[in-house]
Amino acid sequence: MARRMVMGLRGSAYGLWISQAGHDALTASDANLLFTMTERAGMVLASGTVTVPSGGASARVSFPDTYPSIPLVFAGPLTNYPQPQAVSTQADTSGFFIRAVLDAYNNNYPAAGTTARWFAVMKTEN
């Protein structure tokens, strides 16, 4: 079974690499990587913070530019105490929606009202 993701040291560089199925992310050529931080693909396009709305409502965050393809958006609250605080995002070429995820066990939205940090990352070009 191939190692699909490497986060940390790969060769002489630190970063994140994700390989195609059947290829080891530690040794795969760039052509067999889905995501690499050492190429233009994978570069951070924009980043920022946003207050997560309450009650499961979503908030719209606009990117500074409109991109030719939908970037990957990574987001998470800056605090995860006293319980994990999950958020979800849905992106398009000009921005994304963010919302708190329901904790079904406690029937609440722990991330509501918290500040989340986000990064929009360019996808690997095909």
PyMOL commands that place a pseudoatom at each C-alpha (Angstrom):
pseudoatom trace, name=CA, resn=MET, resi=1, chain=A, elem=C, hetatm=0, pos=[0.000, 0.000, 0.000]
pseudoatom trace, name=CA, resn=ALA, resi=2, chain=A, elem=C, hetatm=0, pos=[1.389, 3.375, -1.024]
pseudoatom trace, name=CA, resn=ARG, resi=3, chain=A, elem=C, hetatm=0, pos=[1.838, 6.287, 1.367]
pseudoatom trace, name=CA, resn=ARG, resi=4, chain=A, elem=C, hetatm=0, pos=[-0.584, 8.834, -0.154]
pseudoatom trace, name=CA, resn=MET, resi=5, chain=A, elem=C, hetatm=0, pos=[0.310, 11.881, 1.959]
pseudoatom trace, name=CA, resn=VAL, resi=6, chain=A, elem=C, hetatm=0, pos=[3.512, 13.312, 3.405]
pseudoatom trace, name=CA, resn=MET, resi=7, chain=A, elem=C, hetatm=0, pos=[3.342, 16.255, 5.791]
pseudoatom trace, name=CA, resn=GLY, resi=8, chain=A, elem=C, hetatm=0, pos=[6.763, 17.343, 6.991]
pseudoatom trace, name=CA, resn=LEU, resi=9, chain=A, elem=C, hetatm=0, pos=[10.167, 16.602, 5.505]
pseudoatom trace, name=CA, resn=ARG, resi=10, chain=A, elem=C, hetatm=0, pos=[10.303, 15.222, 1.938]
pseudoatom trace, name=CA, resn=GLY, resi=11, chain=A, elem=C, hetatm=0, pos=[13.821, 15.226, 0.547]
pseudoatom trace, name=CA, resn=SER, resi=12, chain=A, elem=C, hetatm=0, pos=[15.279, 18.560, 1.650]
pseudoatom trace, name=CA, resn=ALA, resi=13, chain=A, elem=C, hetatm=0, pos=[11.979, 20.494, 1.855]
pseudoatom trace, name=CA, resn=TYR, resi=14, chain=A, elem=C, hetatm=0, pos=[9.218, 20.728, 4.440]
pseudoatom trace, name=CA, resn=GLY, resi=15, chain=A, elem=C, hetatm=0, pos=[5.595, 20.890, 3.317]
pseudoatom trace, name=CA, resn=LEU, resi=16, chain=A, elem=C, hetatm=0, pos=[2.594, 18.826, 2.240]
pseudoatom trace, name=CA, resn=TRP, resi=17, chain=A, elem=C, hetatm=0, pos=[2.462, 16.376, -0.687]
pseudoatom trace, name=CA, resn=ILE, resi=18, chain=A, elem=C, hetatm=0, pos=[-0.449, 14.166, -1.792]
pseudoatom trace, name=CA, resn=SER, resi=19, chain=A, elem=C, hetatm=0, pos=[0.074, 11.477, -4.426]
pseudoatom trace, name=CA, resn=GLN, resi=20, chain=A, elem=C, hetatm=0, pos=[-2.166, 9.812, -6.965]
pseudoatom trace, name=CA, resn=ALA, resi=21, chain=A, elem=C, hetatm=0, pos=[-3.479, 6.333, -6.094]
pseudoatom trace, name=CA, resn=GLY, resi=22, chain=A, elem=C, hetatm=0, pos=[-0.756, 3.711, -6.409]
pseudoatom trace, name=CA, resn=HIS, resi=23, chain=A, elem=C, hetatm=0, pos=[2.142, 6.155, -5.918]
pseudoatom trace, name=CA, resn=ASP, resi=24, chain=A, elem=C, hetatm=0, pos=[4.135, 6.808, -2.746]
pseudoatom trace, name=CA, resn=ALA, resi=25, chain=A, elem=C, hetatm=0, pos=[3.976, 10.525, -1.879]
pseudoatom trace, name=CA, resn=LEU, resi=26, chain=A, elem=C, hetatm=0, pos=[7.483, 10.380, -0.404]
pseudoatom trace, name=CA, resn=THR, resi=27, chain=A, elem=C, hetatm=0, pos=[9.118, 9.236, -3.648]
pseudoatom trace, name=CA, resn=ALA, resi=28, chain=A, elem=C, hetatm=0, pos=[6.606, 10.098, -6.422]
pseudoatom trace, name=CA, resn=SER, resi=29, chain=A, elem=C, hetatm=0, pos=[7.608, 12.375, -9.288]
pseudoatom trace, name=CA, resn=ASP, resi=30, chain=A, elem=C, hetatm=0, pos=[5.790, 15.716, -9.538]
pseudoatom trace, name=CA, resn=ALA, resi=31, chain=A, elem=C, hetatm=0, pos=[3.728, 14.252, -12.400]
pseudoatom trace, name=CA, resn=ASN, resi=32, chain=A, elem=C, hetatm=0, pos=[2.280, 11.688, -9.959]
pseudoatom trace, name=CA, resn=LEU, resi=33, chain=A, elem=C, hetatm=0, pos=[1.399, 14.190, -7.231]
pseudoatom trace, name=CA, resn=LEU, resi=34, chain=A, elem=C, hetatm=0, pos=[-2.095, 15.622, -6.847]
pseudoatom trace, name=CA, resn=PHE, resi=35, chain=A, elem=C, hetatm=0, pos=[-0.864, 18.337, -4.490]
pseudoatom trace, name=CA, resn=THR, resi=36, chain=A, elem=C, hetatm=0, pos=[2.593, 19.724, -3.814]
pseudoatom trace, name=CA, resn=MET, resi=37, chain=A, elem=C, hetatm=0, pos=[3.681, 22.850, -1.989]
pseudoatom trace, name=CA, resn=THR, resi=38, chain=A, elem=C, hetatm=0, pos=[6.842, 23.171, -4.068]
pseudoatom trace, name=CA, resn=GLU, resi=39, chain=A, elem=C, hetatm=0, pos=[5.088, 24.038, -7.343]
pseudoatom trace, name=CA, resn=ARG, resi=40, chain=A, elem=C, hetatm=0, pos=[2.790, 26.918, -8.288]
pseudoatom trace, name=CA, resn=ALA, resi=41, chain=A, elem=C, hetatm=0, pos=[-0.126, 24.563, -7.786]
pseudoatom trace, name=CA, resn=GLY, resi=42, chain=A, elem=C, hetatm=0, pos=[-0.600, 24.391, -4.056]
pseudoatom trace, name=CA, resn=MET, resi=43, chain=A, elem=C, hetatm=0, pos=[0.337, 28.009, -3.432]
pseudoatom trace, name=CA, resn=VAL, resi=44, chain=A, elem=C, hetatm=0, pos=[-1.768, 29.969, -0.955]
pseudoatom trace, name=CA, resn=LEU, resi=45, chain=A, elem=C, hetatm=0, pos=[-3.885, 32.401, -2.979]
pseudoatom trace, name=CA, resn=ALA, resi=46, chain=A, elem=C, hetatm=0, pos=[-5.521, 34.185, -0.063]
pseudoatom trace, name=CA, resn=SER, resi=47, chain=A, elem=C, hetatm=0, pos=[-5.983, 33.818, 3.677]
pseudoatom trace, name=CA, resn=GLY, resi=48, chain=A, elem=C, hetatm=0, pos=[-7.734, 35.519, 6.525]
pseudoatom trace, name=CA, resn=THR, resi=49, chain=A, elem=C, hetatm=0, pos=[-9.979, 35.155, 9.533]
pseudoatom trace, name=CA, resn=VAL, resi=50, chain=A, elem=C, hetatm=0, pos=[-13.739, 35.113, 9.837]
pseudoatom trace, name=CA, resn=THR, resi=51, chain=A, elem=C, hetatm=0, pos=[-16.221, 34.932, 12.710]
pseudoatom trace, name=CA, resn=VAL, resi=52, chain=A, elem=C, hetatm=0, pos=[-18.229, 31.717, 12.432]
pseudoatom trace, name=CA, resn=PRO, resi=53, chain=A, elem=C, hetatm=0, pos=[-21.980, 32.500, 12.512]
pseudoatom trace, name=CA, resn=SER, resi=54, chain=A, elem=C, hetatm=0, pos=[-24.298, 30.954, 15.098]
pseudoatom trace, name=CA, resn=GLY, resi=55, chain=A, elem=C, hetatm=0, pos=[-27.091, 28.412, 14.781]
pseudoatom trace, name=CA, resn=GLY, resi=56, chain=A, elem=C, hetatm=0, pos=[-25.669, 26.626, 11.752]
pseudoatom trace, name=CA, resn=ALA, resi=57, chain=A, elem=C, hetatm=0, pos=[-26.081, 29.693, 9.537]
pseudoatom trace, name=CA, resn=SER, resi=58, chain=A, elem=C, hetatm=0, pos=[-23.430, 30.304, 6.882]
pseudoatom trace, name=CA, resn=ALA, resi=59, chain=A, elem=C, hetatm=0, pos=[-21.336, 33.392, 6.195]
pseudoatom trace, name=CA, resn=ARG, resi=60, chain=A, elem=C, hetatm=0, pos=[-19.945, 34.384, 2.798]
pseudoatom trace, name=CA, resn=VAL, resi=61, chain=A, elem=C, hetatm=0, pos=[-16.235, 35.211, 2.500]
pseudoatom trace, name=CA, resn=SER, resi=62, chain=A, elem=C, hetatm=0, pos=[-15.100, 36.769, -0.792]
pseudoatom trace, name=CA, resn=PHE, resi=63, chain=A, elem=C, hetatm=0, pos=[-11.660, 36.177, -2.279]
pseudoatom trace, name=CA, resn=PRO, resi=64, chain=A, elem=C, hetatm=0, pos=[-9.679, 39.276, -3.340]
pseudoatom trace, name=CA, resn=ASP, resi=65, chain=A, elem=C, hetatm=0, pos=[-9.743, 37.950, -6.935]
pseudoatom trace, name=CA, resn=THR, resi=66, chain=A, elem=C, hetatm=0, pos=[-11.906, 35.633, -9.019]
pseudoatom trace, name=CA, resn=TYR, resi=67, chain=A, elem=C, hetatm=0, pos=[-9.905, 32.519, -9.904]
pseudoatom trace, name=CA, resn=PRO, resi=68, chain=A, elem=C, hetatm=0, pos=[-10.140, 30.408, -13.088]
pseudoatom trace, name=CA, resn=SER, resi=69, chain=A, elem=C, hetatm=0, pos=[-10.873, 27.268, -11.035]
pseudoatom trace, name=CA, resn=ILE, resi=70, chain=A, elem=C, hetatm=0, pos=[-12.309, 26.621, -7.593]
pseudoatom trace, name=CA, resn=PRO, resi=71, chain=A, elem=C, hetatm=0, pos=[-9.493, 26.672, -5.003]
pseudoatom trace, name=CA, resn=LEU, resi=72, chain=A, elem=C, hetatm=0, pos=[-9.290, 24.320, -2.044]
pseudoatom trace, name=CA, resn=VAL, resi=73, chain=A, elem=C, hetatm=0, pos=[-10.289, 26.092, 1.177]
pseudoatom trace, name=CA, resn=PHE, resi=74, chain=A, elem=C, hetatm=0, pos=[-8.939, 24.954, 4.520]
pseudoatom trace, name=CA, resn=ALA, resi=75, chain=A, elem=C, hetatm=0, pos=[-10.549, 26.496, 7.609]
pseudoatom trace, name=CA, resn=GLY, resi=76, chain=A, elem=C, hetatm=0, pos=[-10.644, 25.896, 11.327]
pseudoatom trace, name=CA, resn=PRO, resi=77, chain=A, elem=C, hetatm=0, pos=[-11.308, 27.701, 14.597]
pseudoatom trace, name=CA, resn=LEU, resi=78, chain=A, elem=C, hetatm=0, pos=[-8.325, 29.165, 16.399]
pseudoatom trace, name=CA, resn=THR, resi=79, chain=A, elem=C, hetatm=0, pos=[-9.460, 27.437, 19.626]
pseudoatom trace, name=CA, resn=ASN, resi=80, chain=A, elem=C, hetatm=0, pos=[-10.673, 23.861, 20.168]
pseudoatom trace, name=CA, resn=TYR, resi=81, chain=A, elem=C, hetatm=0, pos=[-11.360, 23.915, 23.885]
pseudoatom trace, name=CA, resn=PRO, resi=82, chain=A, elem=C, hetatm=0, pos=[-13.325, 22.698, 25.819]
pseudoatom trace, name=CA, resn=GLN, resi=83, chain=A, elem=C, hetatm=0, pos=[-14.565, 20.561, 22.899]
pseudoatom trace, name=CA, resn=PRO, resi=84, chain=A, elem=C, hetatm=0, pos=[-13.617, 20.195, 19.208]
pseudoatom trace, name=CA, resn=GLN, resi=85, chain=A, elem=C, hetatm=0, pos=[-15.053, 23.004, 17.095]
pseudoatom trace, name=CA, resn=ALA, resi=86, chain=A, elem=C, hetatm=0, pos=[-15.606, 21.895, 13.503]
pseudoatom trace, name=CA, resn=VAL, resi=87, chain=A, elem=C, hetatm=0, pos=[-16.526, 24.103, 10.552]
pseudoatom trace, name=CA, resn=SER, resi=88, chain=A, elem=C, hetatm=0, pos=[-17.393, 23.282, 6.953]
pseudoatom trace, name=CA, resn=THR, resi=89, chain=A, elem=C, hetatm=0, pos=[-16.801, 25.279, 3.785]
pseudoatom trace, name=CA, resn=GLN, resi=90, chain=A, elem=C, hetatm=0, pos=[-18.231, 25.337, 0.277]
pseudoatom trace, name=CA, resn=ALA, resi=91, chain=A, elem=C, hetatm=0, pos=[-16.188, 27.286, -2.277]
pseudoatom trace, name=CA, resn=ASP, resi=92, chain=A, elem=C, hetatm=0, pos=[-16.618, 28.714, -5.754]
pseudoatom trace, name=CA, resn=THR, resi=93, chain=A, elem=C, hetatm=0, pos=[-14.254, 30.793, -7.893]
pseudoatom trace, name=CA, resn=SER, resi=94, chain=A, elem=C, hetatm=0, pos=[-14.974, 34.065, -6.076]
pseudoatom trace, name=CA, resn=GLY, resi=95, chain=A, elem=C, hetatm=0, pos=[-15.298, 33.019, -2.428]
pseudoatom trace, name=CA, resn=PHE, resi=96, chain=A, elem=C, hetatm=0, pos=[-16.722, 30.491, -0.006]
pseudoatom trace, name=CA, resn=PHE, resi=97, chain=A, elem=C, hetatm=0, pos=[-19.385, 29.892, 2.608]
pseudoatom trace, name=CA, resn=ILE, resi=98, chain=A, elem=C, hetatm=0, pos=[-18.396, 28.819, 6.119]
pseudoatom trace, name=CA, resn=ARG, resi=99, chain=A, elem=C, hetatm=0, pos=[-20.613, 27.424, 8.854]
pseudoatom trace, name=CA, resn=ALA, resi=100, chain=A, elem=C, hetatm=0, pos=[-20.294, 25.683, 12.204]
pseudoatom trace, name=CA, resn=VAL, resi=101, chain=A, elem=C, hetatm=0, pos=[-20.903, 21.930, 12.225]
pseudoatom trace, name=CA, resn=LEU, resi=102, chain=A, elem=C, hetatm=0, pos=[-23.599, 20.555, 14.535]
pseudoatom trace, name=CA, resn=ASP, resi=103, chain=A, elem=C, hetatm=0, pos=[-22.370, 18.461, 17.467]
pseudoatom trace, name=CA, resn=ALA, resi=104, chain=A, elem=C, hetatm=0, pos=[-25.272, 15.987, 17.453]
pseudoatom trace, name=CA, resn=TYR, resi=105, chain=A, elem=C, hetatm=0, pos=[-24.354, 14.523, 20.849]
pseudoatom trace, name=CA, resn=ASN, resi=106, chain=A, elem=C, hetatm=0, pos=[-24.558, 17.887, 22.648]
pseudoatom trace, name=CA, resn=ASN, resi=107, chain=A, elem=C, hetatm=0, pos=[-27.038, 19.376, 20.138]
pseudoatom trace, name=CA, resn=ASN, resi=108, chain=A, elem=C, hetatm=0, pos=[-25.044, 22.573, 19.684]
pseudoatom trace, name=CA, resn=TYR, resi=109, chain=A, elem=C, hetatm=0, pos=[-22.648, 24.321, 17.309]
pseudoatom trace, name=CA, resn=PRO, resi=110, chain=A, elem=C, hetatm=0, pos=[-19.393, 24.603, 19.316]
pseudoatom trace, name=CA, resn=ALA, resi=111, chain=A, elem=C, hetatm=0, pos=[-17.604, 26.731, 16.695]
pseudoatom trace, name=CA, resn=ALA, resi=112, chain=A, elem=C, hetatm=0, pos=[-20.397, 29.330, 16.523]
pseudoatom trace, name=CA, resn=GLY, resi=113, chain=A, elem=C, hetatm=0, pos=[-19.115, 32.780, 17.431]
pseudoatom trace, name=CA, resn=THR, resi=114, chain=A, elem=C, hetatm=0, pos=[-15.449, 31.751, 17.311]
pseudoatom trace, name=CA, resn=THR, resi=115, chain=A, elem=C, hetatm=0, pos=[-12.796, 33.133, 14.994]
pseudoatom trace, name=CA, resn=ALA, resi=116, chain=A, elem=C, hetatm=0, pos=[-11.694, 30.759, 12.227]
pseudoatom trace, name=CA, resn=ARG, resi=117, chain=A, elem=C, hetatm=0, pos=[-8.490, 31.040, 10.193]
pseudoatom trace, name=CA, resn=TRP, resi=118, chain=A, elem=C, hetatm=0, pos=[-8.794, 30.128, 6.497]
pseudoatom trace, name=CA, resn=PHE, resi=119, chain=A, elem=C, hetatm=0, pos=[-6.509, 29.535, 3.518]
pseudoatom trace, name=CA, resn=ALA, resi=120, chain=A, elem=C, hetatm=0, pos=[-7.483, 29.273, -0.155]
pseudoatom trace, name=CA, resn=VAL, resi=121, chain=A, elem=C, hetatm=0, pos=[-5.011, 27.057, -2.008]
pseudoatom trace, name=CA, resn=MET, resi=122, chain=A, elem=C, hetatm=0, pos=[-4.585, 26.628, -5.766]
pseudoatom trace, name=CA, resn=LYS, resi=123, chain=A, elem=C, hetatm=0, pos=[-5.453, 23.134, -6.980]
pseudoatom trace, name=CA, resn=THR, resi=124, chain=A, elem=C, hetatm=0, pos=[-3.009, 21.101, -9.006]
pseudoatom trace, name=CA, resn=GLU, resi=125, chain=A, elem=C, hetatm=0, pos=[-3.399, 22.039, -12.647]
pseudoatom trace, name=CA, resn=ASN, resi=126, chain=A, elem=C, hetatm=0, pos=[-4.357, 19.211, -15.019]
for i in range(1, 126): cmd.bond("trace and resi %d" % i, "trace and resi %d" % (i + 1))
show_as sticks, trace
zoom trace
